[in-house]
Amino acid sequence: MTLWSGRFSAAMDETLWNLSESYSFDHVLYAHDIEGSMAHVKGLESARLLTPEECATLLDTLEAIKGEFAAGTFIRQSTDEDVHMAIERRATELAGDVGAKIHTARSRNDQVATTLRLFTRDALSEIARQTLALVDTLVAVSESHADVYLPGYTHLQRAQPVLLSHHLQAHAWSLTRDVDRILDARRRLNVSPLGAGALAGTSLPIDPDVTARLLGFDEAFANSMDAVSDRDFVAEALFDIALLGVHLSRMGEELVLWTTSEFGFATLGDDFTTGSSMLPQKKNSDVAELARGKSGRLVGNLTGLLVTLKGLPLSYNRDLQEDKEPLFDSVRQVALVLTAMAGAYQSMTFHAGVAAAAADDEFLAAIDVAEALVSQGVPFRQAHEVAGALVGRAVREGRSLAEIVAEDPSTAAFTGVFAPGAALGSRRSPGSSGPQAAPAQSARLAARLASLRERL
């Protein structure tokens, strides 16, 4: 028997049941649903809709049900359409008529909205922690390779030499923005819908502020219709996860490139690579490729939910059941990627000599020739033209750029820019890629991380 069977003269058709049931995926919400139900029970006692004895009985009953789920002994009945109905059904079995009071002044609409906010709040907190752990890994790798440098790229063409620490911290800064967004989203979702009922509240004397405080929400809802129909917090969480996934995908793409024979800058540990079922010599950076591939899935989950939401009238509509699977999936997938990528960076061996040889490509010092002319008073556009002409001559004649620069009277004094590491060392402006600027950046990043941890 369903919880609304009194109105109907026929049982739900099997095909509708198969379409409608959500227990198969929303059972993961059991702990958050029970948390919300316990607060609701305490709110009913506060409103004198339950006696202290009834409240105690229901709290003990809910605790017992939570234990059954945790132990894997909870048995779903054929009438349990979702986890919320399953818990209420079991509470009534265990506590009799007192259990039947658990849904007083509550609808599944505000119950589900509350449960999902509790789940999302915890999930975002955990994703933020895992993201900060990945940043810690990047910082650790940076510190253990403080003198290593490689080419920085634009258009995937060698551009200027950069410290490896500078390169990895570029990713770290983008990840800190992800954490900042996640924590902002967590703050915005921290509003309790409990007490909104189906859509218009209730005639019973409940106080939504009581349950909001019990559940750690910053405040209770202001508008009951908005409370039960709002899924902005799910969309925002999915966006934040999707953008985090995009950043992880860029990192994955980079590891794929760095670990090829063509680049040869790094090798991943055997424990973070795979082989080929046919080719014995293969060592594949699958961890990075999967990080890259999962991003499309995360973006798809966001897009799917936005399309679901775009045409819904107020207030609650069953379409909103479709908010859960994409959220659960994105939370699960991004957690896998964050953990795996941290392990991949920890396993990485960086081939400093190969990277340095590429970074000391003499053409990467062309900007240093131009800037040396600027330091002598030559307008930058003229200096750029001179340096570009020298590069063009070296390419056409198949000669060393250093030789060409040494032969030109206007630049002959600047050949020192071609010494190994010289171009890197000259990058000293604040926030730049050279050794002189590195300590200040590291200090700023450390302060940023401390601030985010305090918010978390």
C-alpha positions in Angstrom: 0.0 0.0 0.0 1.4 3.4 -0.9 1.2 6.4 1.3 -1.6 8.0 -0.7 -3.7 4.9 -1.4 -6.8 6.3 0.2 -7.6 8.5 -2.8 -7.3 5.6 -5.4 -9.3 2.6 -6.3 -6.6 0.8 -8.2 -3.0 0.1 -7.6 -0.3 1.8 -9.7 0.3 0.1 -13.0 3.6 -1.7 -13.2 4.9 0.3 -16.1 4.2 3.6 -14.2 5.8 2.1 -11.1 9.0 1.2 -13.0 9.1 4.8 -14.4 8.3 6.4 -11.1 10.3 4.5 -8.5 13.6 6.1 -7.3 14.7 3.9 -4.4 17.1 2.2 -6.7 19.3 5.3 -6.8 18.0 7.6 -4.0 18.6 5.0 -1.2 22.1 6.7 -0.8 20.2 9.6 0.9 19.1 7.5 3.8 21.4 9.2 6.4 20.5 12.7 5.3 16.8 11.8 5.2 16.9 10.4 8.7 18.9 13.5 9.9 16.1 15.7 8.5 13.4 13.5 10.0 14.9 13.6 13.4 15.0 17.4 13.3 11.4 17.4 12.1 10.3 15.2 15.0 12.0 17.5 17.4 10.2 20.4 15.7 6.9 18.6 16.2 7.6 18.2 19.9 8.5 21.9 20.1 5.2 22.7 18.5 3.5 20.3 21.0 2.3 18.1 18.2 4.2 15.2 19.7 4.6 14.4 23.4 8.1 14.1 24.8 7.6 10.3 25.0 6.5 10.1 21.4 9.4 12.2 20.3 11.8 10.0 22.1 10.2 6.9 20.6 10.5 8.3 17.1 14.1 9.4 17.6 15.1 5.9 18.8 13.2 4.3 15.9 14.9 6.5 13.3 18.3 5.7 14.9 17.5 2.0 14.7 16.5 2.4 11.0 19.8 4.2 10.3 21.6 1.3 11.9 19.8 -1.1 9.6 20.9 0.8 6.5 24.5 1.1 7.8 24.6 -2.6 8.5 23.1 -3.5 5.1 20.1 -5.3 6.8 17.4 -2.8 5.8 14.8 -4.6 3.7 13.0 -2.7 1.0 9.4 -3.6 0.6 7.6 -3.8 -2.8 5.6 -0.7 -2.0 8.7 1.5 -1.2 8.8 3.9 -4.1 11.7 5.9 -2.7 14.0 6.0 0.3 11.7 8.6 2.1 8.7 6.3 1.9 10.8 3.3 2.9 12.0 5.0 6.1 8.5 6.2 7.0 7.0 2.7 6.3 9.7 1.1 8.5 9.2 3.7 11.3 5.5 2.8 11.4 6.3 -0.9 11.5 8.6 -0.4 14.5 6.7 2.3 16.4 3.1 1.6 15.4 0.7 4.6 15.6 3.5 6.8 16.9 5.4 6.0 13.7 2.5 7.1 11.7 2.8 10.6 13.2 6.3 11.2 11.7 4.9 12.9 8.6 2.7 15.4 10.4 3.0 18.9 8.9 5.4 17.6 6.2 5.2 16.7 2.6 7.5 14.7 0.5 8.1 17.9 -1.4 9.8 19.8 1.5 11.2 16.5 2.9 13.0 15.7 -0.4 14.2 19.3 -0.9 15.6 19.3 2.7 17.3 15.9 2.3 18.9 16.9 -1.0 20.2 20.1 0.4 21.8 18.2 3.3 23.4 15.8 0.9 24.7 18.5 -1.4 26.1 20.5 1.5 28.1 17.6 2.7 29.1 16.6 -0.9 30.4 20.0 -1.7 32.4 20.1 1.5 34.0 16.8 0.7 34.8 17.9 -2.9 36.4 21.1 -1.6 38.6 19.0 0.8 39.6 16.7 -2.0 40.4 19.6 -4.3 42.6 21.2 -1.6 44.3 17.9 -1.1 45.2 17.9 -4.9 46.5 21.5 -4.5 48.7 20.3 -1.6 50.1 17.6 -3.9 50.9 20.2 -6.6 52.6 22.3 -4.0 54.6 19.4 -2.7 55.7 18.4 -6.2 56.7 22.0 -6.9 58.8 22.2 -3.7 60.6 18.9 -4.5 61.4 20.1 -8.0 62.3 23.7 -7.2 65.0 24.2 -9.8 63.3 22.2 -12.6 62.2 24.2 -15.6 60.5 23.5 -19.0 59.0 25.4 -21.9 55.8 27.2 -21.4 53.5 27.0 -24.3 51.0 29.2 -26.2 49.1 27.6 -29.1 51.0 24.4 -28.1 54.1 26.0 -29.5 57.2 26.7 -27.3 56.9 30.2 -26.0 59.1 31.0 -22.9 60.8 29.0 -20.2 59.0 28.6 -16.9 59.7 26.9 -13.6 57.9 23.6 -13.1 56.7 25.0 -9.8 55.2 28.0 -11.7 53.5 25.7 -14.1 52.0 23.5 -11.5 50.9 26.4 -9.3 49.0 27.8 -12.3 46.8 24.8 -12.0 46.7 25.3 -8.2 45.4 28.8 -8.6 42.6 27.6 -10.9 41.7 24.9 -8.4 41.5 27.4 -5.5 38.9 29.3 -7.6 37.0 26.1 -7.9 37.0 25.7 -4.1 36.0 29.3 -3.7 33.0 28.8 -6.0 32.1 25.5 -4.2 32.1 27.2 -0.8 30.0 30.1 -2.2 27.5 27.6 -3.5 27.4 25.8 -0.2 26.6 29.1 1.5 23.8 29.9 -0.9 22.2 26.4 -0.5 22.2 26.6 3.3 18.5 27.6 3.6 16.1 25.1 5.1 12.9 24.2 3.0 11.5 22.1 5.9 8.1 23.3 6.9 7.1 24.5 3.4 4.8 21.4 3.1 3.6 20.5 -0.4 3.8 24.1 -1.5 1.8 26.4 0.8 2.8 25.5 4.3 0.4 24.1 6.9 -2.2 25.1 9.4 -0.4 23.4 12.2 1.7 25.5 14.6 5.2 24.5 13.5 8.2 26.8 13.5 10.6 26.3 10.5 13.3 28.2 12.3 13.5 25.5 14.9 14.3 22.8 12.4 16.6 25.1 10.4 18.7 25.6 13.5 18.8 21.9 14.3 20.0 21.1 10.9 22.7 23.7 10.8 21.0 25.9 8.1 21.7 29.6 8.2 18.0 30.4 7.9 14.6 28.9 7.0 12.8 29.6 3.7 11.0 32.8 3.1 8.5 31.5 0.4 7.1 28.0 0.6 6.5 27.7 -3.2 10.1 28.6 -3.9 11.3 26.3 -1.2 9.9 23.1 -2.7 10.6 24.0 -6.3 14.1 25.5 -6.1 16.9 23.4 -7.6 19.2 26.2 -8.2 21.5 24.7 -5.7 21.8 21.5 -7.6 22.4 23.3 -10.9 25.0 25.5 -9.2 26.7 22.5 -7.7 26.8 20.7 -11.0 28.3 23.8 -12.7 31.0 24.1 -10.1 31.8 20.4 -10.5 31.7 20.6 -14.3 34.2 23.6 -14.3 36.4 21.8 -11.8 36.2 18.8 -14.2 37.3 21.1 -17.1 40.4 22.2 -15.1 41.2 18.5 -14.3 40.8 17.7 -17.9 43.4 20.3 -18.9 45.7 18.9 -16.3 45.1 15.4 -17.7 45.8 16.6 -21.3 49.1 18.0 -20.1 50.2 14.8 -18.4 49.3 12.9 -21.6 51.6 15.2 -23.6 54.4 15.3 -21.1 54.6 11.5 -20.8 54.8 10.8 -24.6 58.1 9.9 -26.2 57.7 13.1 -28.3 57.8 15.3 -25.2 59.5 13.0 -22.7 59.3 15.5 -19.8 57.8 13.0 -17.3 57.0 9.4 -16.6 54.1 8.3 -14.4 54.6 5.5 -11.9 53.6 2.0 -13.0 50.9 2.1 -10.4 49.2 4.9 -12.3 49.6 3.6 -15.8 48.2 0.7 -17.8 49.5 -1.6 -20.5 48.2 -2.9 -23.8 46.4 -6.2 -24.4 48.3 -6.5 -27.6 51.5 -4.3 -27.6 54.0 -5.4 -24.9 55.9 -2.2 -24.9 53.0 0.1 -24.1 52.8 2.2 -20.9 49.6 4.3 -21.2 48.7 7.3 -19.1 45.1 6.2 -18.7 44.6 8.1 -15.5 45.2 11.4 -17.3 43.0 10.3 -20.3 40.1 9.3 -18.0 40.4 12.7 -16.1 40.1 14.3 -19.5 37.2 12.0 -20.6 35.1 12.4 -17.4 34.8 16.2 -18.0 32.4 15.6 -20.8 30.2 13.5 -18.5 30.2 16.2 -15.9 29.3 18.9 -18.4 26.5 16.6 -19.7 25.0 16.2 -16.2 24.8 20.0 -15.9 23.3 20.5 -19.3 20.7 17.7 -18.7 19.5 19.2 -15.5 19.3 22.8 -16.9 17.1 21.5 -19.7 14.9 19.7 -17.2 14.4 22.8 -15.2 13.9 25.3 -17.9 10.2 24.8 -18.6 8.7 24.0 -15.2 5.8 26.0 -13.7 5.6 26.6 -10.0 5.8 24.8 -7.8 6.8 21.2 -7.4 6.8 18.9 -10.5 7.8 15.3 -10.6 10.4 16.2 -13.3 12.5 17.3 -10.3 13.1 13.7 -9.5 15.6 13.9 -12.4 17.9 16.2 -10.3 19.4 13.3 -8.3 21.1 10.9 -10.6 23.2 13.6 -12.4 24.1 15.0 -9.0 25.1 11.7 -7.5 27.0 10.8 -10.6 29.0 14.0 -10.8 29.8 13.9 -7.1 31.0 10.3 -7.4 33.0 10.8 -10.7 34.8 14.0 -9.7 35.8 12.4 -6.4 37.4 9.6 -8.3 39.3 11.9 -10.6 40.5 14.2 -7.8 42.0 11.3 -5.9 43.5 9.6 -8.9 45.1 12.8 -10.2 46.7 13.4 -6.8 48.2 10.0 -6.9 49.3 10.4 -10.5 51.3 13.6 -9.6 52.8 11.9 -6.6 54.0 9.0 -8.8 55.5 11.2 -11.5 59.2 11.2 -12.3 60.2 14.4 -14.0 63.0 14.3 -16.5 64.7 17.6 -15.8 67.4 17.4 -18.4 65.0 16.8 -21.3 62.7 19.6 -20.1 65.6 22.0 -19.6 67.0 21.3 -23.1 63.6 22.1 -24.6 63.3 25.3 -22.5 66.7 26.4 -23.5 65.7 26.4 -27.2 67.5 29.5 -28.4 64.4 30.9 -30.1 62.7 31.2 -26.7 65.2 34.0 -25.9 64.1 36.2 -28.8 61.9 38.2 -26.5 65.0 38.8 -24.3 66.9 40.2 -27.2 64.0 42.6 -27.9 63.7 43.6 -24.2 67.5 44.2 -24.0 67.1 46.7 -26.9 64.2 48.3 -25.0 66.4 48.7 -21.9 68.7 50.8 -24.2 65.8 53.1 -25.1 64.6 51.4 -28.3 60.8 51.6 -28.7 59.4 48.1 -28.2 57.8 47.8 -31.6 61.1 48.6 -33.2 62.9 46.2 -30.9 60.4 43.5 -31.7 60.9 44.1 -35.5 64.7 43.8 -35.1 64.5 40.6 -33.1 61.9 39.1 -35.5 64.2 39.9 -38.4 67.1 38.1 -36.7 64.9 35.0 -36.1 63.8 35.1 -39.7 67.4 35.2 -40.9 68.4 32.3 -38.7 65.5 30.2 -40.0 66.2 31.0 -43.6 69.9 30.5 -43.4 69.7 27.4 -41.2 72.0 29.0 -38.6 72.1 29.5 -34.9 70.1 32.5 -33.7 73.0 33.2 -31.2 75.4 33.5 -34.1 73.1 35.9 -36.0 72.6 38.0 -32.9 76.4 38.1 -32.3 77.0 39.3 -35.9 74.6 42.2 -35.7 76.2 45.4 -34.2 72.9 46.4 -32.5 72.6 43.1 -30.6 76.1 41.7 -30.4 76.3 42.6 -26.7 73.2 40.5 -25.8 74.4 36.9 -26.5 74.4 36.1 -22.8 70.6 35.7 -23.1 71.3 32.3 -24.8 73.1 30.8 -21.8 71.3 27.8 -20.3 68.7 29.1 -17.8 69.4 32.8 -18.6 66.0 33.4 -20.2 64.3 31.8 -17.2 66.3 33.8 -14.7 65.4 37.1 -16.4 61.7 36.6 -15.7 61.5 38.6 -12.5 58.3 40.7 -12.6 55.8 40.0 -9.9 53.9 36.8 -10.6 56.2 35.8 -13.4 57.8 32.4 -14.0 61.4 33.1 -12.8 63.1 32.1 -9.6 63.1 35.6 -8.2 59.3 35.8 -8.3 58.7 32.3 -7.0 58.8 32.9 -3.2 56.2 35.7 -3.3 53.9 33.5 -5.3 54.3 30.6 -3.0 53.5 32.8 0.0 50.4 34.1 -1.7 49.2 30.6 -2.5 49.8 29.5 1.1 47.8 32.4 2.4 45.0 31.6 -0.1 44.9 28.0 1.0 44.8 28.9 4.6 41.8 31.3 4.0 39.9 28.6 2.1 40.5 26.0 4.8 39.2 28.4 7.4 36.0 28.9 5.3 35.7 25.2 4.9 
